[in-house]
Amino acid sequence: MKKHAPATLRNREAILAVLQQELPEWGTVLEVASGSGEHAIYFAGRIPQLAWQPSDPDSEAVASIRAYRDEYDGVNLRDPVTLDASAPESWGMQHAEAIVCINMVHISPWPATEGLFAGAAPLLAEGAPLILYGPYLEPGVATTRSNLAFDEGLRARNPEWGLRDIARVDDVARTHGFARTARHEMPANNLSLVYRRGA
């Protein structure tokens, strides 16, 4: 029942360093598209003052998250919820102090990214962060050969997937009242992008 995503072991420490810098000191963090749940259990264990709310649209992923949660000794990792980023009207949450979304934007149709910002807007207070992690295309920055090959492979699997241009992400963020406040370079040609409400 538990799933394993090898990338989580490679990137979790680098992502944690960004989260510790950008997340608030208290409150609830909604993780959108939690996948296997390995990130959720790792981050919840190392940021115990925050309540971690994992979610995913896939029932098998939700089952995996729940299986990891059953082995968790802490009290700050909540039961996973079914949540589709592309359908923000059905999220069912009223408030969060922060939102984290790892490796979803490029492995989902573009409406999922639009829905992510649309759903985040009513949940987050002014100044609250929405943090994205993954590979992106940047204007004026040469894309590595490995990322170009990755993008080609994604589009071969699903024409609606692929690496997104940061400028396009910034545009949809502004539409929903967010501004990008930080760009963190990460290992393996990835980035962490921080958007804040009303910034």
C-alpha angles and dihedrals in degrees: 000000000000114000125210125212109190092205091066092068091050100047107027098091093050091047091047090056090056093045092051088054099044108031122090121255095249143010138061125322115202112208110202117205096010093177113187093003095239093118091048095054092044096049095041090054093051099040099043095163090069126072108231117212111192122196142173137170093226119086093212090053091049089051090050092049090050091050091054091045091054088063094047116109097199130084100224100077109091128209110273120256130208107249131166112202091205091059105052092164088070099048094105096205123123104194145359134177092218143359126217124192120181125191096341105107096069096037097055138055115277093254087069090063092045089049092048092061093039091053094043095053098072093038101053127069122225110293094017115136134243107193123198127190129191145074118314141177115242129198109245094010119104112238114231119246090242092055091048090052090047091051091050091050093050093051090049089056094045125359089213092061128076145109112306128224109246090222089060091049090049090053095054089044091056090049088063098041100267130126128194109248102172143024116194120191110225135191121281094028094296129134137210111216121195121203123183132197114252093356 
